[in-house]
Each structure stands twice: as C-alpha cells, then as structure tokens.
Amino acid sequence: MRTKPNTSTASAPPDPVSFWQALAFWLKLGFISFGGPAGQIAILHTELVERRRWISEKRFLHALNYCMLLPGPEAQQLVTYIGWLMHRGWGGIVAGALFVLPSLFILILLSWIYLAYGQLSLIAGIFYGLKPAVTALVLHAAHRIGGRALRNRWLWALAAAAFLAIFILKAPFPLIVLAAGLIGHFGAKRWPQTFELGGGHGGQNQAGLPHPAALIDDHTPTPAHALFSWPRLLRVIAIGLALWAAAMAALVLCFGWQHTLSQMGWFFTKAALLTFGGAYAVLPYVYQGAVDHFAWLSAAQMMGGLALGETTPGPLIMVVAFVGFVGGWGQAVLGPEHVFLGAALAASLVTFFTFLPSFVFILAGGPLVEATHGQLRFTAPLTAITAAVVGVILNLALFFAAHTLWPQGWQGPLDVFSAALTALALLALFRFKLGVLPLLGLCALAGLSRQFLGS
C-alpha cells in the first residue's frame, strides 16, 4: 500500500510493504504475542510504530481506541484493523487469523497432554501450582480494570450491583450486560459527566519527540477501501452471516441440533458477542454454560484451561479452544474411535465461532465505528458495561479462590499450601509487578516441589 509522505517530519516514510512481507510478520507475531492484551498491544506498538513505522502513533491509538469499543479481543482486532488498512480485506483476514492460529495449534497439543497424561505426577504438580496463580491473576485483573473503570461512586455502585446480581441472584451474564448498557444509555442523558469515557491508552513518544514518518502517517488519507459506504457494509455483513449460517447448518444437518458440536457453535456465538471488557469479562458466562449447564468440563479443568491460556501466545479468550477440546474429548463427538480428532474439531469450531464476529466488526463496521468515536451516546453504554464487568470479574475471582483453597468444598479442610501460594502470588503481582509468565513459571515450580516432596 503506497501512502503519501508526511512532510511534518524530517525522515522519509519506509518503503511500501507487500502483502507477503506483512504475512511473514503477522505469522511471527502469532508466536510471540504473550502477556495478555496489555503485553500484546505493547509488542504491536514497539514493532509497528517504533521499529517498522508501518503506522503512526496517532493512527495506532485511534485504531486501538475504537477497537476497545467493540466486543472481542482488542489486540486481535487491532491487528486485523491494521492489516485491513494496509492490504484491504484479505490483509485483515490474514493478520487476524495468524494472530490466533498458532495459539490454537499449541492449545490443542497442550490440551491433549493435559487430558491424556494429566494424572502423572509431573503434570498434576504443575497444575496444582498454577491454580493459585490463576486465582491471583483474576483478582489482579479485577483490581486493574476497576482502577481504570470506576471513576465515580455511581460506577462503583453499578459494579457492586452486578456482583450481587451474579453472586446472590445467579443472574445470567447477558442480562447483566444488557441492564448495564441500558443504564449507561439512559443515564448519560441525565448525568452525562458520570458516563464519560476514560482517557487514552498511553504510548507517548520518548522524550516528547515526534516519531519518524510512517507508512500510514497522521495525515495519510484514509484509503478508498476503508471509507464507509452502505453497499460495502451490507456486503461484508452478508458474507459474515452466510459463513456463520453455513457452518451452523452443516453441524445441524450432520449431527442434529442437540449434538454437542451444534450446541457449542450456538453457545460460543453468543459468548463472542458478550466479550466487552476483555476475556476475563466473558469467562463467567463461559463458566456458567460450559461447566454448570452443559457439563462439558469440570471447574478444576476450567481453571487448568485458564492457566494454559495464560501461558500460550495469542488472546486469553483462546481458553475457549481448551473448553471445546475437553468437551469434544469427554463427549466423544466423533465416536470413541476418533476421540482426539473429535476434540481437535471441537476446538477448531469453537475458535471459528468465537472469532468470526471480530472479523465482521472490523471489516464491516470499522469505518462506521470510527466515525462515531468520542460521541457520548455511543460510549456511555460501554462505560456502564465496563463498570458492571468489574463486579462480575470479582465474582469469578472468588469462585476460583473457593475451588483453590477448599478443593473438597466448604466442609473440607483449607489447603494451606495453596492459600500461602495464592498470597505470595498476589504479593508478587501487586507489590513487585511480576509479569504473568514469570509468575506462572514460579508457581508451577512450587507445585512440582510440593508434589514430589509430599505434604
């Protein structure tokens, strides 16, 4: 994609990047995108803004801001957006898909090891140590998101109400999201300052100096394919709906509506539309459906899947691939003679249904959402939903803590080792700012030591 140089900077923009050059980078990115959304966005900023100069600071943050307004993993959507801006629709599809596929293949392999050899002392010890780390990470996520989202007492009250609704009333997560969105929509008309969207995402230039000219610079005109038009919008939506309908129809015709694969397709389509606020926000809904309602996996397996999701590259929401694999394995969706193949198919289908909406949101709605960015009537419902999500994540953290510290139920004894390891993990996160991967590695080593040394 050739772009007009920005004359406000001294240096010339980099040479145009071909589709295949970009593809090679997106593939590499899929294997190094550790660290959750914050880490992934930092990697993207370093690589695309500072090192390769494919996009300017302002254009990068502008894209990130509106990706934050959409349901779905913002880092994956940001990659899709930049790929789309550079190389049209196929550029976005390739960029977004390569951000996910390495994680899918790695998770299928690790999920198989977990199920096939999970009772071995080595594997059991690792996951015994990872569960306290996961509990600490979810508590830390609730604190981190709450510190950013709860900027006044009304949003604190909304978070508290969401917590009580799911903790005491067992309200379904979609109902909480809908109620919060309506509160934000109507509340902003009466108290607009209460629901104003927070600040940006950082990323200032070092020493206050401007970045060198970028391929897609501050003043580079939006390419023709990224301008809003109704025919293009309707065409992309129609293609997205056709892909979804074809996949669902094939599952129903081959297996029937009540089959596990069909139910997974429908369930994770709904989950994909509820991922406001990141993966931690939708995990309670996934838990309610996958563990409580469908019994595709146990609570302990769900925690193991979250630990795997934290330790692999790609979006954290890729934990759904683990859910699909375990569910497909346990239900023997292709028969007992093809257990692994059925589980791998389930994981792949779950990934397809989870990420399809993200591609549609960017390719169809990108220009439309960008045009409405910064308008309170559009952002106020998101502000309220994000506040409610804090309460939901706190409920999830308490659930994980209960299953970690009292593995035999409330009537059973407290697991003192897990309690101590959880406390140390929280200290490492809050006091020493330890990264996710070092934390998980240390906790896994602690679990191994406990396993081999005995109680």
Secondary structure in CASP SS format (residue, H / E / C, confidence):
PFRMAT SS
TARGET T0000
AUTHOR 0000-0000-0000
METHOD secondary structure of the structure
MODEL  1
M C 1.00
R C 1.00
T C 1.00
K C 1.00
P C 1.00
N C 1.00
T C 1.00
S C 1.00
T C 1.00
A C 1.00
S C 1.00
A C 1.00
P C 1.00
P C 1.00
D C 1.00
P C 1.00
V C 1.00
S C 1.00
F H 1.00
W H 1.00
Q H 1.00
A H 1.00
L H 1.00
A H 1.00
F H 1.00
W H 1.00
L H 1.00
K H 1.00
L H 1.00
G H 1.00
F H 1.00
I H 1.00
S C 1.00
F C 1.00
G C 1.00
G H 1.00
P H 1.00
A H 1.00
G H 1.00
Q H 1.00
I H 1.00
A H 1.00
I H 1.00
L H 1.00
H H 1.00
T H 1.00
E H 1.00
L H 1.00
V H 1.00
E H 1.00
R H 1.00
R C 1.00
R C 1.00
W C 1.00
I E 1.00
S C 1.00
E H 1.00
K H 1.00
R H 1.00
F H 1.00
L H 1.00
H H 1.00
A H 1.00
L H 1.00
N H 1.00
Y H 1.00
C H 1.00
M C 1.00
L C 1.00
L C 1.00
P C 1.00
G C 1.00
P C 1.00
E H 1.00
A H 1.00
Q H 1.00
Q H 1.00
L H 1.00
V H 1.00
T H 1.00
Y H 1.00
I H 1.00
G H 1.00
W H 1.00
L H 1.00
M H 1.00
H H 1.00
R H 1.00
G H 1.00
W H 1.00
G H 1.00
G H 1.00
I H 1.00
V H 1.00
A H 1.00
G H 1.00
A H 1.00
L H 1.00
F H 1.00
V H 1.00
L H 1.00
P H 1.00
S H 1.00
L H 1.00
F H 1.00
I H 1.00
L H 1.00
I H 1.00
L H 1.00
L H 1.00
S H 1.00
W H 1.00
I H 1.00
Y H 1.00
L H 1.00
A H 1.00
Y H 1.00
G C 1.00
Q C 1.00
L C 1.00
S H 1.00
L H 1.00
I H 1.00
A H 1.00
G H 1.00
I H 1.00
F H 1.00
Y H 1.00
G H 1.00
L H 1.00
K H 1.00
P H 1.00
A H 1.00
V H 1.00
T H 1.00
A H 1.00
L H 1.00
V H 1.00
L H 1.00
H H 1.00
A H 1.00
A H 1.00
H H 1.00
R H 1.00
I H 1.00
G H 1.00
G H 1.00
R H 1.00
A H 1.00
L C 1.00
R C 1.00
N C 1.00
R H 1.00
W H 1.00
L H 1.00
W H 1.00
A H 1.00
L H 1.00
A H 1.00
A H 1.00
A H 1.00
A H 1.00
F H 1.00
L H 1.00
A H 1.00
I H 1.00
F H 1.00
I C 1.00
L C 1.00
K C 1.00
A C 1.00
P C 1.00
F H 1.00
P H 1.00
L H 1.00
I H 1.00
V H 1.00
L H 1.00
A H 1.00
A H 1.00
G H 1.00
L H 1.00
I H 1.00
G H 1.00
H H 1.00
F H 1.00
G H 1.00
A H 1.00
K H 1.00
R H 1.00
W C 1.00
P H 1.00
Q H 1.00
T H 1.00
F H 1.00
E C 1.00
L C 1.00
G C 1.00
G C 1.00
G C 1.00
H C 1.00
G C 1.00
G C 1.00
Q C 1.00
N C 1.00
Q H 1.00
A H 1.00
G H 1.00
L C 1.00
P C 1.00
H C 1.00
P C 1.00
A C 1.00
A C 1.00
L C 1.00
I E 1.00
D C 1.00
D C 1.00
H C 1.00
T C 1.00
P C 1.00
T C 1.00
P C 1.00
A H 1.00
H H 1.00
A H 1.00
L C 1.00
F C 1.00
S C 1.00
W H 1.00
P H 1.00
R H 1.00
L H 1.00
L H 1.00
R H 1.00
V H 1.00
I H 1.00
A H 1.00
I H 1.00
G H 1.00
L H 1.00
A H 1.00
L H 1.00
W H 1.00
A H 1.00
A H 1.00
A H 1.00
M H 1.00
A H 1.00
A H 1.00
L H 1.00
V H 1.00
L H 1.00
C H 1.00
F H 1.00
G C 1.00
W C 1.00
Q C 1.00
H C 1.00
T H 1.00
L H 1.00
S H 1.00
Q H 1.00
M H 1.00
G H 1.00
W H 1.00
F H 1.00
F H 1.00
T H 1.00
K H 1.00
A H 1.00
A H 1.00
L C 1.00
L C 1.00
T C 1.00
F C 1.00
G C 1.00
G C 1.00
A H 1.00
Y H 1.00
A H 1.00
V H 1.00
L H 1.00
P H 1.00
Y H 1.00
V H 1.00
Y H 1.00
Q H 1.00
G H 1.00
A H 1.00
V H 1.00
D H 1.00
H H 1.00
F C 1.00
A C 1.00
W C 1.00
L C 1.00
S C 1.00
A H 1.00
A H 1.00
Q H 1.00
M H 1.00
M H 1.00
G H 1.00
G H 1.00
L H 1.00
A H 1.00
L H 1.00
G H 1.00
E H 1.00
T H 1.00
T C 1.00
P C 1.00
G C 1.00
P C 1.00
L H 1.00
I H 1.00
M H 1.00
V H 1.00
V H 1.00
A H 1.00
F H 1.00
V H 1.00
G H 1.00
F H 1.00
V H 1.00
G H 1.00
G H 1.00
W H 1.00
G H 1.00
Q H 1.00
A C 1.00
V C 1.00
L C 1.00
G C 1.00
P H 1.00
E H 1.00
H H 1.00
V H 1.00
F H 1.00
L H 1.00
G H 1.00
A H 1.00
A H 1.00
L H 1.00
A H 1.00
A H 1.00
S H 1.00
L H 1.00
V H 1.00
T H 1.00
F H 1.00
F H 1.00
T H 1.00
F H 1.00
L H 1.00
P H 1.00
S H 1.00
F H 1.00
V H 1.00
F H 1.00
I H 1.00
L H 1.00
A H 1.00
G H 1.00
G H 1.00
P H 1.00
L H 1.00
V H 1.00
E H 1.00
A H 1.00
T H 1.00
H C 1.00
G C 1.00
Q C 1.00
L H 1.00
R H 1.00
F H 1.00
T H 1.00
A H 1.00
P H 1.00
L H 1.00
T H 1.00
A H 1.00
I H 1.00
T H 1.00
A H 1.00
A H 1.00
V H 1.00
V H 1.00
G H 1.00
V H 1.00
I H 1.00
L H 1.00
N H 1.00
L H 1.00
A H 1.00
L H 1.00
F H 1.00
F H 1.00
A H 1.00
A H 1.00
H H 1.00
T H 1.00
L H 1.00
W C 1.00
P C 1.00
Q C 1.00
G C 1.00
W C 1.00
Q C 1.00
G C 1.00
P C 1.00
L C 1.00
D C 1.00
V H 1.00
F H 1.00
S H 1.00
A H 1.00
A H 1.00
L H 1.00
T H 1.00
A H 1.00
L H 1.00
A H 1.00
L H 1.00
L H 1.00
A H 1.00
L H 1.00
F H 1.00
R C 1.00
F C 1.00
K C 1.00
L C 1.00
G C 1.00
V H 1.00
L H 1.00
P H 1.00
L H 1.00
L H 1.00
G H 1.00
L H 1.00
C H 1.00
A H 1.00
L H 1.00
A H 1.00
G H 1.00
L H 1.00
S H 1.00
R H 1.00
Q H 1.00
F H 1.00
L H 1.00
G C 1.00
S C 1.00
END
